[in-house]
Amino acid sequence: MDLDGNIEKNNIFISLSEGAQSAEIRGWFKNLITLPEYDLTADFKQIDGFHWTRDSLFSSDITGQLQAEGKGFDPKTLTVKAKGDFKNITYTN
């Protein structure tokens, strides 16, 4: 995990892996206290919810990318542009 920046803008990079599974989040954010702005990209490879929760209700195989760029967190006032590109999503119950 890397986090660097200054009072105006912070860059973030988080990488997690366990066996064949991996998740990586990278991008930037700023103004978290006033009006948050962010541009983040998350890449997922063979994520299985069962592995992390030990609950078969969450058995899955997720591979793809999610991008989000926006301002604010309040659902009533936020503006966000999101894009997903998933090669595989399998959910079994």
N, C-alpha and C positions, 0 to 999 in steps of 0.2 A: 504494500500500500504506500502510495506517495501522495503527499498533499503539500503544495507550495503556492505561494502567492503573496499578496499584500492586502492592505485594507480595501483596495478597490476590486481586486479579482483574484480568485483562488482556483488553481488547477488541481484536478483530482485524478488519481489512477488507482484502481483496486483490482486485484487479480486473485481469484480463489480457484483451487483445483483439488480434486479428490478422485484418484483413479482416472477414468476416461472422461469424467465430468469437469467442466470448467466454466467460469463466469468472469467476465472482465468488464469493468465500468470505467469510462474515461470521459473527461470533458472539463467544464469549468462552471463556477457559480460565483455570484456576487450579491451584495446588498441583502444578506439573509435577514437582517433585523428590520429593514424598511420595506422595500419592494424587491423581493428576490428575483433574480434573473439567472437562467441556467441553460446550458447546452450540453447534454449528456448522451453518450452512446453506450449501450450494453450489448455485449456478445455472449451468447449462451451456447454451450456444446454438450449435448447428451445429458441434460439435467433431469434427474429422477427425484421427484418429490418424496417418494417412499424412502430413499436412502437417507434423507435429512430428517424426516419426521418419524420414521418407522411405523407409519400409518398407511395401510394399503389403499385407503381412500385417495391418497395423493400420488399414486403410481403414475409416472409420466416419462416421456422422452422428448425433451424440448431442445431444439437446435435452431438458432437464428439470431437476428439482431433487432434491437429496438432503439430508436432515436427519439429524443424529446428536447425541444427548444421552447422556452417560454418565460413568462413573467408571472410571479405570484403563486401562492399555494391555495388560496381560498377558492373553492369551486364556483362561487358566485361571481368572482371578478377576474379570475386568472385568464390569461391567454396562453395557449400552448399549441404547438404543432408537433404531432407525433407521427412516426412512420415505423412500421414493422416489416421485416422481411424474414420469414421463418421457413426454413427448408423442411422442417419436420416438427410437428406437434402431435404427440400421441398421449391420450389420457385414458387410463383404464380403471374401472372400478368393479 
